Amino acid sequence: MKEILLTGGLGYIGSHTAVETLNAGYKVIIADDLSNSKIEVLDKIKQITNKDVKFYQIDVCNKEELEKVFAENKIFGVIHFAGFKAVGESVKEPLKYYQNNVGSTLTLLETMKKYDCKNIVFSSSACVYSPVNQMPVKEDGNLEASNPYGRTKLFIEHILKDFQNANPDFDVTVLRYFNPIGAHESGLLGEDPNGIPNNLMPYICKVAVGELDHLNVFGNDYNTKDGTGVRDYIHVVDLAIGHVKALDKIVKADDCGFRIFNIGTGIGYSVLDVVETFNKSNGITIKYQITERRPGDIDSYFSSAKKAEEELGFKATRNLEEMCKSSYKYYSAKKR
Ligand code: UFG
């Protein structure tokens, strides 16, 4: 059984990926500093899969701590999720973001090299694409991030490319996520941000359970069908399966390389589409008000999902209704 290290494996995407990776027959080791996750998630992962998971509470930037993980295990590959991800905070504290996101990746690559672990899948983001691209955007679209968080993702992609160039026996896969929402069907795992959420689905869920009064829809004068922003929402379980497909490809491939894939559905939905589907699938009504545009937002972006389908055999299968239902199920269970 191949051992896979998940940095940030107790976070929202990491925890769902841990489940799918275990279900696919890999052994999972999680390294997480609990800075934006909870230790209870580890038990939930074990409960869902009925499998054991080795856990290290460490900061991936800490070389000595990270070395211990590699020294004590025979790690075949790493899925690198660990990183800060709040766009607004990254504008206020850019150095914190560069230090943590870029720094942890450098430490990780050095350590992987030292311990002869040559496979990495990196958690990148659709926010590395410039808004000038035509949608659906393909992997060879123009790149330009518009905030420090996005730039950490873009710089790390460049670092990985340079590193793979210099070390051609390394296999590097970059996954550019679109907008992950939804939760595990068990209701045990989901997205659980502290305070007022920045992102659409957690905000809607907080309105749904009465923690917030209404949703603010950021602008209805965008160049989209109903004027509200359009995004490519992907069920987090589908996204998790995308990682397993990337691992399977690494295991099967004869050659090493540097590969980039969009992980989305290829479909764009507006904010009002999401609200309407949430209402219909959960039998409730989300109150909303149209407010000003949020600075930095763009009209529309959604992926071309073809490359992942052709080369990884990955296709998202869960629809918007399932995303809305599972999100609400997780949130309302948590509330009780
Ligand atoms: N929106 C609202 N009200 C809210 C929150 C969001 O109307 O309270 C709207 C936004 O204006 C946008 C859409 O809902 O049109 C989606 O917004 P999110 O904040 O959920 O997601 P973004 O597309 O802005 O950004 C997300 C992640 C980023 C990531 C990016 C691309 O937050 O980290 O997707 O992957 F970089």
Residues whose N, C-alpha, C, O or C-beta is under 5 A from the ligand:
A	BS01	UFG	K85 S125 A126 C127 Y177 F178 N179 N198 N199 L200 M201 Y203 N216 V217 F218 G229 V230 R231 V271 R294 D297
